[in-house]
Amino acid sequence: MVDNKVTIRYCTQCRWLLRATWMAQELLTTFEQEITELTLQPEAGGIFEVIANGTCVWSRKEAGRFPEITELKQLVRDQIAPGKDLGHADRKGSQPPGA
């Protein structure tokens, strides 16, 4: 089994623990067979980042907003389980023509 690690770095000064834990729960539920480790990492300075297997898949600073949970699941999936179907949460139009 491949080790798939996800880290959510969140700002404690901004009180983003609840948001970080909710997103962690959503990711652990969706990827229960794929994620081997999920870490919540308290930080400061307005940070909110999600790192999957060493790649930053979401940065609030860069995006200027928090991710929608469906887009976060898609980004994490692309790093840890590219072939996984997310069902109704998957991208519209991601199927090849005629599929």
N, C-alpha and C positions, 0 to 999 in steps of 0.2 A: 504494500500500500504506500502511495506517495504521501509525504507529509505536506499538507496544505495549511498554511498558517495565515491567519487574518489578525491584524491589529487595528484597533480603533483608538486613535489619539484624540482626546477631547479636553476642552478648557474647563477646569474646575471653577475658575473665577466667574465664568459665564453661566455656571450651573447647567452644563450640558450633559451631566451624568445620565439623567433619565432618557434623553434622546439617544445617547450612546448605547445604553443597555437595551432599549427597544430595538435599535438596529441590529445589535448583536443577537438578540433573540430571534429576529426575523431571518438573519443569515444562518444561524444554527439550525433553525427549523427547516429552511429550504435546502440547505447543504448538509444534512445530518450524516450522510455517508461520506462526504468529501472533505469537510473541514476537520482537521485533527487537533487544531489548537486555535482558540480565539482569545486574544488578550485585550483588555481595556487598559489604556495607558493614560493616566491623568497628567495633564500638562497645564500651561498657563498661556496667556497672550492671545486668546481668541482662536486657538487652533482647533480644527476638526478635520481629521484626515482618516482615510481608510486605506490600509496597506494590505495587499494580498500577495503572498509569496515574494515579499520584498519590493513589489511595485506599488507605488501610490496610485490607486485607482480613483480616489476622490480627495480633493482639497477644497475646503470651503473658501480659503483665501483666493485660490485660483479661479474657482467657479463663481464666487460672489454670492453663493447660496448653499443651502443644505441640499443633498440629493433627495429625489423622490425614491421611495423604497424600491420600486420596480426598476429604476435605472441603476441603483446601487447593486441590486441582485444581478443584473445583466453584466455590469462591469466586473463584479467578483467572479461570476460564472466564467467570463472570458479568460480569467487568469487561472482558475483552479479546476474547472470542468467544462472546457469549451464545447463538448458534445451534448451537454445536459440540456434537455428541453424544460423550459420554465413554464410551459403551458400558457395560461391566459396572461401571465406577467411578461411574456416574451415580446420582443420587438415586433411591431407591425412591419410587414414587408421584408422580414429577414429570410423568408423562404425564396428559393430560386423560382423563376417563372416556370409555370407548368407543374410545380411540385404539389 
